[in-house]
């Protein structure tokens, strides 16, 4: 019995003395993980650790021993003492968690590949071996590489600052031959347009081409040009001439209809007037032009030409400097002088844009202007009348479609007699019924000087919810200011039944709700400000100005602005930015009330550009309009003015846009 007990005591350490892991307490364990170990039966002596990977460590057996494995695998750890003590053992598995990925998944010659090393311990310092003899040390975990030959390659990545003494992480890749394909430009070809085809990644330089329209060209290069003369879809084939066992490479090409044409800036022009002619959507940069008057030239796609003699001319253009097989034509009418001139538009205003004006005695700095637009080209003549008496004749040549301006700048309208005066126009050529111009009225006052209004701008239109304040410049000798409002300007001329409101020494007056309610909506409200001394004597008075409060909802909006190349123009925050000399405008009007007609008048830099009439307008009807501007200057203002009648004009909305021209 004693012998059996002694034998059990001798073999018991074989089962009890086992190494255990202190940190981390559980796996899995990976290359680069720092692991802490302890012996199960320390005796206070020096112990030697054999880590199973060719390395050892020594120290007091009561300590925790740390070790890092740099390669994956299964390792047997053992310990030994320098005294009699049973050895201890432990088997540990180091799992590989590092990997290499790449994109694209199918790799071809001369194609850039992105490699990514994942879960590496020193991701900012790795050594990459791409398997084709190229080794790059000191690289990050993401690299790009291009293979110049096909084959199977083993990519190796060395961790731990690129140490090649440790086992690398590997990935096997296959680099394929480049895929053969046909490409062409332009991507959306049209009839007769020159198309360049490319046979890419072909193994030989000799190619047989079949364009699918009956044209076959053998033993050609990998780059070739061709034209299709009819729209449709064509199957283009390319075959390696010297490697006929390889399959043909095929591509489908859709050819659209020809969309080339000639665009004119006008359909009718006057003799010696410059006409802008554009070859739209032409393929080449040069065009062979024939203007029909004996002038031929090769020039750019946009040209300017003028005609000396009236008539109808045929303009032709041949693309690619005359190499094209197609000729495009259009006609232009050059107008001659004729007695058959009809007035389309006659607008008479003072220089302030109104039908009335207040001027000082002997004032020479005001004038009237007549804007006319005629159908036909010929002489326009007539008389300026002051107080119904002929004052001065005028005679001007009017050209078809152009807005002609005739002014009294050099005539000096009489202003030597105080009081109310009239100015009007009488035509004697052409004479026609139906053309009515307003009678202008101006009042000559002996008061000097004029008091300057700062805000609002004369003729401003407010919405019902707007706050309205009138402000003016301080007059040095004034003891107080007064302001009066009237539905007509003539009340101020006669000073009849005006309610002058005392503003004291303030230079601003806030419009009250009571004043607004005393006038009908959508009508002009006229006002005047005057400065008085302490005795009530008027020292200065402002010009009679006006504003309107609109209660009916009116919307004028520009939807699209483009040049004659149909390139969109930037417009935002009341600004239009363009580099073109001519602009096309598209917009819409929404008017809440019903009216027999609305008139949209378009001004550019105070110059009448166009006038559009909308008849029988219904409530909330959306009205679309198109117009154009020409002779765009470096800077200017576009004004869209909407009126509900012709004479006198009842302005219901005005929109302003600043035009900024980029050189």
C-alpha positions in Angstrom: 0.0 0.0 0.0 2.8 2.4 0.8 4.5 1.7 -2.5 1.4 2.5 -4.4 1.0 5.9 -2.6 4.6 6.8 -3.3 4.2 6.1 -7.0 1.1 8.3 -7.2 2.9 11.2 -5.5 5.8 10.9 -8.0 3.6 11.1 -11.1 1.1 13.7 -9.8 3.2 16.8 -10.9 3.0 15.4 -14.5 -0.7 16.3 -14.5 -0.7 19.3 -12.2 2.3 21.3 -13.5 1.0 23.1 -16.6 1.7 26.6 -18.0 -1.2 29.0 -18.1 -1.9 32.3 -19.8 -2.3 35.4 -17.7 -2.9 38.1 -20.4 -5.0 38.1 -22.5 -7.1 35.6 -20.7 -8.7 34.2 -23.8 -8.0 33.9 -27.5 -7.9 33.9 -30.4 -4.3 35.0 -30.6 -2.8 36.6 -33.7 0.7 37.5 -35.0 1.9 40.6 -33.1 -0.2 39.9 -30.0 1.7 40.4 -26.7 0.9 37.3 -24.5 1.7 36.9 -20.8 2.5 33.4 -19.4 3.1 31.9 -15.9 4.2 28.5 -14.6 1.7 26.6 -12.4 4.2 25.5 -9.7 6.8 28.2 -9.0 9.6 27.3 -6.6 11.5 30.6 -6.6 14.3 29.5 -8.9 15.4 30.5 -12.3 13.3 29.0 -15.1 14.1 28.9 -18.8 11.3 29.3 -21.3 11.4 27.7 -24.8 8.7 29.4 -26.8 8.7 26.9 -29.6 9.5 29.4 -32.3 13.3 29.2 -31.9 13.5 31.8 -29.1 14.0 31.4 -25.3 13.7 33.6 -22.2 15.0 33.1 -18.6 14.0 34.6 -15.2 12.6 33.9 -11.8 9.8 31.4 -12.1 7.5 33.6 -9.9 7.4 36.3 -12.7 5.0 36.7 -15.6 6.8 36.2 -18.9 5.6 38.0 -22.0 6.2 36.9 -25.6 5.1 37.9 -29.1 4.7 35.5 -32.0 5.3 37.1 -35.4 4.2 34.2 -37.6 1.0 32.2 -37.5 1.1 28.5 -36.5 0.9 26.0 -33.6 3.8 26.2 -31.0 4.7 24.0 -28.0 6.0 26.0 -25.0 8.2 24.2 -22.4 10.0 25.3 -19.2 13.1 23.9 -17.5 14.8 24.7 -14.1 18.4 24.6 -13.0 17.3 22.5 -10.1 15.3 19.3 -9.9 11.8 20.2 -11.0 9.4 18.7 -13.4 9.1 20.7 -16.7 5.8 22.3 -17.7 4.2 22.5 -21.2 1.6 24.5 -23.2 0.5 24.3 -26.8 -0.7 27.6 -28.4 -2.2 28.4 -31.8 -1.5 31.7 -33.5 -4.3 32.4 -36.0 -3.7 34.5 -39.1 -6.1 37.5 -39.2 -4.2 39.6 -41.8 -5.2 39.6 -45.4 -4.7 41.3 -48.8 -7.5 42.5 -51.0 -7.4 44.2 -54.4 -9.6 46.0 -56.9 -10.7 45.4 -59.6 -11.3 41.7 -59.1 -10.4 41.0 -62.8 -7.0 42.5 -63.6 -5.7 43.2 -67.0 -2.3 44.4 -68.5 -1.7 48.1 -68.1 -4.6 48.5 -65.7 -4.0 50.2 -62.3 -4.7 47.9 -59.4 -5.4 49.0 -55.8 -4.0 46.7 -53.1 -5.1 46.9 -49.5 -3.3 45.3 -46.5 -5.8 44.6 -43.7 -5.3 44.1 -39.9 -1.5 44.6 -40.2 0.5 45.6 -37.1 2.5 48.4 -38.7 0.2 49.6 -41.5 2.3 52.7 -42.2 5.5 50.8 -42.8 5.1 47.6 -44.9 7.2 46.0 -47.6 5.3 45.0 -50.7 6.6 42.4 -53.2 4.3 42.3 -56.3 5.6 39.0 -57.5 7.0 40.3 -60.8 10.4 41.4 -59.4 9.1 44.7 -58.0 9.7 45.2 -54.3 8.6 48.5 -52.5 9.7 49.0 -48.9 8.3 51.7 -46.5 4.8 51.6 -48.0 1.4 52.2 -46.4 -1.4 49.6 -46.2 -2.9 50.9 -49.5 -0.8 50.9 -52.7 -1.4 51.1 -56.5 0.4 49.1 -59.0 0.2 48.3 -62.7 1.3 45.0 -64.3 3.0 45.2 -67.7 2.7 41.5 -68.5 0.1 38.8 -68.0 0.5 35.8 -65.8 0.0 34.5 -62.3 1.7 36.4 -59.5 2.1 36.0 -55.7 1.8 39.3 -53.9 3.7 39.3 -50.5 3.4 41.9 -47.8 5.9 41.9 -44.9 4.6 43.2 -41.6 6.4 44.6 -38.5 8.1 47.5 -40.3 8.6 45.4 -43.4 10.8 42.9 -41.7 11.4 40.1 -44.2 12.7 37.7 -41.5 9.0 37.0 -40.7 6.6 35.1 -42.9 4.7 37.4 -45.3 1.0 37.5 -45.9 0.3 36.4 -49.5 -2.3 36.7 -52.2 -2.2 35.1 -55.6 -3.5 37.1 -58.6 -4.0 36.5 -62.3 -3.2 39.3 -64.7 -5.1 38.8 -68.0 -4.4 40.1 -71.4 -6.1 43.5 -72.1 -9.6 43.2 -73.4 -9.9 44.1 -77.0 -12.6 46.7 -77.8 -13.7 49.3 -80.3 -14.2 52.9 -79.2 -15.2 55.9 -81.2 -15.5 59.7 -81.0 -17.7 61.7 -81.0 -19.9 59.7 -78.7 -23.1 60.8 -80.3 -22.4 61.1 -84.1 -24.7 62.5 -86.7 -25.1 62.1 -90.5 -22.0 62.9 -92.5 -20.0 63.7 -89.3 -16.4 62.4 -89.3 -16.1 59.6 -86.8 -12.7 58.3 -85.5 -12.7 54.5 -84.6 -10.0 52.9 -82.3 -9.2 49.2 -82.1 -7.9 49.1 -78.6 -5.6 46.3 -77.2 -5.5 44.4 -80.4 -2.5 42.0 -80.8 -1.5 43.2 -84.2 -1.4 46.6 -86.0 -3.3 45.4 -89.1 -7.1 45.4 -88.8 -9.9 44.5 -91.3 -12.8 47.0 -90.7 -16.5 46.5 -91.6 -18.7 49.6 -90.9 -22.0 47.9 -91.5 -23.1 50.3 -94.3 -21.5 48.3 -97.1 -18.1 49.8 -96.6 -15.2 47.3 -95.9 -11.6 48.4 -95.5 -8.9 45.6 -95.1 -5.4 45.8 -93.8 -5.9 49.1 -92.1 -4.4 50.5 -88.9 -6.0 50.4 -85.4 -7.2 54.0 -85.9 -9.5 54.8 -88.8 -12.1 57.5 -89.7 -15.5 57.0 -91.4 -18.7 58.9 -92.2 -22.3 57.6 -92.2 -24.5 59.4 -94.7 -27.9 58.1 -93.3 -29.2 58.0 -89.8 -29.7 54.6 -88.2 -27.9 52.0 -86.1 -24.8 50.3 -87.6 -22.8 47.2 -86.5 -19.1 48.0 -86.8 -16.7 45.0 -86.8 -12.9 44.8 -86.4 -10.9 41.6 -87.2 -7.2 41.1 -86.6 -5.9 40.7 -90.2 -3.0 38.4 -89.2 -4.8 36.5 -86.4 -8.1 35.5 -88.1 -8.7 32.7 -85.6 -9.5 35.4 -83.0 -13.2 36.4 -83.0 -14.3 39.7 -84.4 -14.8 42.6 -82.0 -18.2 44.2 -82.5 -19.8 47.5 -81.5 -23.2 49.1 -82.3 -23.1 52.7 -83.4 -26.2 54.9 -83.4 -26.1 57.8 -86.0 -28.6 60.6 -85.5 -30.2 62.8 -88.1 -28.3 65.9 -89.3 -29.2 68.9 -87.2 -27.1 71.6 -88.9 -28.8 74.8 -90.1 -28.1 78.5 -90.6 -29.5 80.9 -88.0 -29.9 84.6 -88.7 -30.1 87.3 -86.1 -33.0 88.9 -88.1 -35.2 87.8 -91.0 -35.3 91.3 -92.4 -32.6 94.0 -92.4 -32.0 97.4 -93.8 -29.2 98.2 -96.3 -25.8 98.4 -94.7 -27.1 96.9 -91.5 -24.8 94.3 -90.0 -26.4 90.8 -90.0 -25.2 88.1 -87.6 -25.1 84.7 -89.4 -24.3 81.5 -87.6 -23.7 78.0 -88.8 -25.4 76.0 -86.0 -24.2 72.5 -85.0 -21.6 72.5 -87.9 -18.9 69.9 -87.4 -15.8 71.8 -88.5 -14.4 75.1 -87.3 -14.3 76.6 -90.8 -17.3 77.1 -93.2 -17.4 78.1 -96.9 -19.9 80.9 -97.0 -21.8 82.3 -100.0 -23.9 85.4 -99.2 -25.7 85.6 -102.5 -24.4 89.0 -103.4 -21.2 87.8 -105.0 -19.3 87.6 -101.8 -17.7 84.2 -100.9 -15.3 83.4 -98.2 -14.0 80.7 -95.9 -14.4 81.8 -92.3 -15.6 80.7 -88.8 -19.1 79.4 -87.9 -20.2 82.9 -86.9 -19.9 85.7 -89.4 -21.3 89.2 -90.0 -22.3 90.6 -93.3 -24.2 93.6 -94.7 -26.0 94.2 -98.0 -25.9 97.5 -100.0 -28.8 96.8 -102.3 -32.4 95.9 -101.2 -33.7 92.5 -102.3 -34.0 88.8 -101.3 -30.6 87.0 -101.0 -29.9 83.3 -100.7 -27.2 82.5 -98.1 -25.4 79.1 -98.3 -22.9 77.4 -96.1 -20.8 74.3 -96.6 -19.2 72.6 -93.6 -15.6 71.8 -93.0 -14.3 74.6 -95.2 -16.3 73.3 -98.2 -15.3 69.6 -97.9 -18.8 68.5 -96.9 -21.1 67.0 -99.5 -24.1 69.0 -98.2 -25.0 72.6 -98.7 -27.3 74.4 -96.2 -29.2 77.5 -97.3 -31.5 80.2 -96.0 -32.8 83.6 -97.3 -32.6 87.1 -96.0 -34.7 90.1 -97.1 -33.0 93.5 -97.4 -35.6 96.2 -97.2 -35.7 99.2 -99.4 -37.1 102.7 -98.9 -40.8 102.8 -99.5 -43.7 105.2 -99.1 -45.7 102.3 -97.6 -44.5 102.9 -94.0 -46.9 102.1 -91.2 -46.3 103.0 -87.6 -46.5 100.0 -85.2 -45.6 101.9 -82.1 -45.4 105.6 -81.1 -44.5 106.5 -77.5 -44.1 110.1 -76.3 -42.6 110.9 -72.9 -40.5 113.5 -71.1 -37.0 112.6 -70.2 -38.2 111.5 -66.7 -40.2 108.8 -68.4 -43.6 110.4 -67.6 -46.3 112.3 -69.3 -45.8 115.4 -67.1 -43.0 117.4 -65.6 -42.4 120.3 -63.3 -39.6 122.6 -64.4 -38.1 125.9 -63.2 -38.5 129.2 -65.0 -36.2 129.2 -68.1 -35.1 125.7 -67.5 -33.2 124.4 -70.5 -32.3 120.9 -69.1 -35.5 119.0 -69.9 -36.7 117.5 -73.2 -39.2 115.2 -74.7 -38.6 112.0 -76.7 -40.6 110.2 -79.2 -40.0 106.4 -79.8 -41.4 104.9 -83.0 -41.3 101.5 -84.6 -42.3 101.2 -88.2 -43.3 98.5 -90.6 -41.4 99.2 -93.8 -38.5 101.6 -94.3 -39.1 105.2 -95.2 -39.4 108.8 -94.0 -41.3 109.8 -90.8 -42.1 113.5 -90.5 -44.3 115.8 -88.4 -44.4 118.7 -86.0 -43.8 119.3 -82.3 -46.7 121.4 -80.9 -46.5 123.6 -77.8 -49.9 124.6 -76.4 -51.4 123.4 -79.7 -49.2 125.6 -81.9 -46.5 124.1 -84.2 -43.1 124.6 -82.5 -40.6 122.8 -84.6 -40.7 120.2 -87.5 -38.9 116.8 -87.5 -38.0 114.4 -90.3 -36.3 111.1 -89.7 -35.6 107.9 -91.7 -37.2 104.9 -89.9 -36.0 101.4 -90.7 -38.1 98.2 -90.6 -38.3 96.7 -87.2 -36.0 99.3 -85.5 -37.0 101.5 -82.7 -36.3 105.1 -83.7 -35.9 107.8 -81.1 -36.6 111.5 -81.9 -36.0 114.1 -79.2 -36.2 117.8 -78.5 -32.7 117.9 -76.9 -31.5 120.6 -79.3 -34.7 122.5 -79.5 -35.0 123.9 -75.9 -38.7 123.5 -75.1 -40.1 127.0 -74.1 -40.2 127.6 -70.3 -40.2 131.3 -70.1 -43.8 131.6 -69.0 -45.0 130.2 -65.7 -48.0 127.9 -65.6 -49.3 124.8 -67.3 -48.3 124.0 -70.9 -48.9 121.1 -73.3 -46.5 119.4 -75.8 -47.7 116.9 -78.4 -46.9 115.4 -81.8 -48.7 115.7 -85.2 -47.6 113.3 -88.0 -47.9 114.3 -91.6 -45.9 111.3 -93.0 -47.1 108.7 -92.7 -50.6 109.8 -92.0 -52.8 107.1 -90.6 -55.7 106.7 -88.3 -55.3 104.8 -85.1 -51.9 106.1 -84.0 -52.5 108.1 -80.8 -49.8 109.7 -78.8 -50.4 111.2 -75.4 -50.5 114.9 -74.7 -47.6 115.8 -72.5 -48.0 118.5 -69.8 -45.4 120.5 -68.0 -45.7 123.1 -65.4 -43.3 126.0 -65.2 -42.7 127.3 -61.7 -40.8 130.4 -60.5 -39.7 128.5 -57.4 -36.0 127.7 -57.1 -34.4 125.5 -56.2 -36.0 122.0 -56.4 -36.0 119.9 -53.2 -34.4 116.5 -53.9 -36.3 113.3 -53.1 -34.1 110.5 -51.9 -36.6 107.6 -51.6 -38.7 106.0 -53.0 -37.6 106.0 -56.6 -40.1 107.9 -58.8 -42.7 105.4 -60.2 -42.0 102.7 -57.6 -44.6 100.1 -57.1 -45.2 98.7 -53.6 -47.1 95.7 -52.4 -49.9 96.1 -50.0 -47.9 94.7 -47.1 -44.8 96.9 -47.7 -43.8 99.7 -45.4 -43.5 103.0 -47.3 -41.4 105.9 -46.2 -40.6 109.1 -48.2 -37.3 110.8 -47.5 -35.6 113.9 -48.9 -32.4 115.9 -48.6 -32.2 118.6 -45.9 -32.7 122.2 -47.1 -30.5 124.4 -45.0 -32.8 127.4 -44.6 -35.9 125.4 -43.9 -37.8 125.8 -40.6 -40.2 123.0 -41.4 -41.3 120.7 -44.2 -44.7 119.9 -45.6 -46.0 117.0 -47.8 -49.2 116.6 -49.8 -50.8 113.6 -51.7 -53.2 113.7 -54.6 -54.7 111.2 -57.1 -53.6 113.6 -60.0 -50.6 115.7 -60.6 -52.5 118.7 -61.8 -53.8 119.5 -58.3 -50.3 120.6 -57.4 -50.1 123.0 -60.4 -53.2 124.9 -59.1 -52.6 124.2 -55.4 -56.3 123.2 -55.2 -57.7 121.6 -52.1 -54.4 120.0 -51.1 -54.0 118.9 -47.5 -50.4 119.8 -46.6 -49.2 117.7 -43.7 -46.6 119.3 -41.3 -43.5 117.2 -41.1 -41.7 119.7 -38.8 -37.9 119.4 -39.3 -38.0 115.7 -40.1 -36.6 114.7 -43.5 -38.7 111.5 -43.6 -42.4 110.8 -43.7 -43.9 107.4 -42.9 -47.1 106.7 -45.0 -49.9 106.0 -42.7 -52.8 103.5 -43.2 -55.3 106.3 -43.3 -53.5 107.9 -46.3 -53.4 104.5 -48.1 -57.1 104.0 -47.6 -57.9 107.4 -49.0 -56.8 106.3 -52.4 -58.2 103.6 -54.7 -55.9 100.5 -55.0 -53.8 100.0 -58.1 -53.8 103.8 -58.8 -50.9 106.2 -58.9 -50.5 108.4 -55.8 -48.8 111.7 -56.5 -46.9 113.6 -53.8 -44.8 116.7 -53.4 -42.6 117.9 -50.5 -41.8 121.6 -49.9 -39.5 123.5 -47.5 -40.8 126.6 -45.7 -39.3 129.3 -43.6 -40.6 130.4 -40.2 -43.1 132.8 -41.8 -44.6 130.0 -43.9 -43.0 131.1 -47.2 -42.2 128.3 -49.6 -38.4 128.2 -50.1 -38.1 125.1 -52.3 -40.4 122.3 -53.6 -39.7 118.8 -54.9 -40.7 117.6 -58.3 -44.1 115.9 -58.4 -43.4 112.2 -58.0 -45.6 109.1 -57.8 -45.9 105.6 -56.4 -48.5 102.9 -56.5 -49.7 100.3 -54.0 -50.7 97.1 -55.8 -53.3 94.9 -54.2 -53.9 92.5 -57.0 -51.2 89.8 -57.2 -48.9 90.3 -60.2 -45.9 88.1 -60.9 -43.4 88.7 -63.7 -40.6 86.1 -63.7 -37.7 85.2 -66.1 -37.6 81.5 -66.4 -34.7 81.1 -68.9 -32.1 83.4 -70.4 -29.7 82.2 -73.1 -27.5 83.5 -75.9 -28.0 82.7 -79.6 -26.0 79.5 -79.1 -28.6 78.4 -76.6 -26.1 78.5 -73.8 -27.8 79.2 -70.5 -27.0 82.4 -68.8 -26.6 82.8 -65.1 -29.3 84.9 -63.5 -30.0 85.2 -59.8 -30.7 87.9 -57.2 -31.8 90.3 -59.9 -28.5 89.9 -61.8 -27.9 88.6 -65.3 -24.3 87.6 -66.1 -23.4 87.0 -69.8 -20.6 87.4 -72.3 -22.9 87.5 -75.3 -23.9 90.6 -77.3 -27.4 89.2 -77.7 -29.8 87.5 -75.3 -33.0 85.4 -75.6 -35.5 85.9 -72.8 -38.2 83.4 -71.8 -40.6 84.2 -68.9 -44.1 84.1 -67.6 -46.7 86.5 -66.2 -49.4 85.7 -63.6 -52.1 88.3 -63.1 -54.8 87.7 -60.5 -57.6 89.9 -62.1 -59.4 89.7 -65.5 -58.6 92.4 -68.0 -59.2 93.0 -71.7 -55.4 93.1 -72.3 -52.0 93.4 -70.6 -49.0 95.1 -72.2 -45.5 94.0 -71.3 -42.9 96.7 -72.2 -39.2 95.7 -72.1 -36.6 98.4 -71.7 -32.8 98.0 -71.8 -30.8 101.0 -70.5 -33.9 103.2 -70.9 -34.2 102.1 -74.5 -37.4 100.5 -75.7 -36.6 96.9 -76.8 -39.9 95.2 -77.2 -43.6 95.4 -76.5 -45.9 92.4 -76.1 -49.7 92.4 -75.9 -51.9 89.8 -74.1 -55.6 90.0 -74.8 -58.6 88.8 -72.8 -56.6 87.9 -69.8 -58.4 85.7 -67.3 -57.8 85.6 -63.5 -54.7 83.6 -62.5 -54.0 82.8 -66.1 -50.3 82.0 -66.8 -49.0 84.0 -69.7 -45.7 82.9 -71.4 -43.5 85.3 -73.3 -40.3 85.4 -75.4 -38.2 88.3 -76.4 -34.6 89.2 -77.3 -32.0 91.9 -76.4 -29.3 93.1 -78.8 -26.3 95.3 -78.5 -25.6 94.3 -74.9 -23.2 96.8 -73.4 -20.7 96.3 -70.6 -23.3 97.0 -68.0 -26.9 98.0 -68.0 -30.4 97.5 -66.6 -33.2 95.4 -68.0 -36.7 96.6 -67.0 -39.9 94.6 -67.5 -43.0 96.8 -67.1 -46.5 95.5 -67.1 -49.4 97.8 -67.8 -53.2 97.2 -68.0 -54.0 99.8 -70.6 -52.3 101.7 -73.4 -53.2 105.4 -72.9 -52.8 106.5 -70.2 -50.6 103.6 -69.1 -51.6 102.0 -65.8 -48.5 100.3 -64.6 -49.3 97.2 -62.4 -45.8 95.7 -62.0 -42.2 96.6 -62.7 -39.2 94.2 -62.4 -35.6 95.3 -62.6 -32.5 93.2 -63.5 -28.9 94.3 -63.7 -27.0 93.0 -66.7 -23.3 92.3 -66.1 -21.3 91.5 -69.2 -18.2 89.4 -68.9 -15.6 90.3 -71.6 
